[in-house]
Amino acid sequence: MVETLMDGILSELERCSKLKAMYGDIPSGAFGALIIQQTINKAKEAIASGDIAKMINSYEALKGCE
């Protein structure tokens, strides 16, 4: 099956949302949760703008969240 850019971003948004929740459960994880939330927000903005370059950059940034 071929995955589109939008499929990839949505999948990574879901993964990162779960990851952010995990960081939120860690007493010292507030900073990590904040950074992940900023990455999620930028990805949502990129989707809303329809700018393919921003969407690709956001997809790569989401994939980098650990």
Stockholm file with secondary structure:
# STOCKHOLM 1.0

chainA/1-66         MVETLMDGILSELERCSKLKAMYGDIPSGAFGALIIQQTINKAKEAIASGDIAKMINSYEALKGCE
#=GR chainA/1-66 SS CCCCHHHHHHHHHHHHHHHHHHHHTSTTCHHHHHHHHHHHHHHHHHHHHTCHHHHHHHHHHHHTCC
#=GC SS_cons        CCCCHHHHHHHHHHHHHHHHHHHHTSTTCHHHHHHHHHHHHHHHHHHHHTCHHHHHHHHHHHHTCC
//
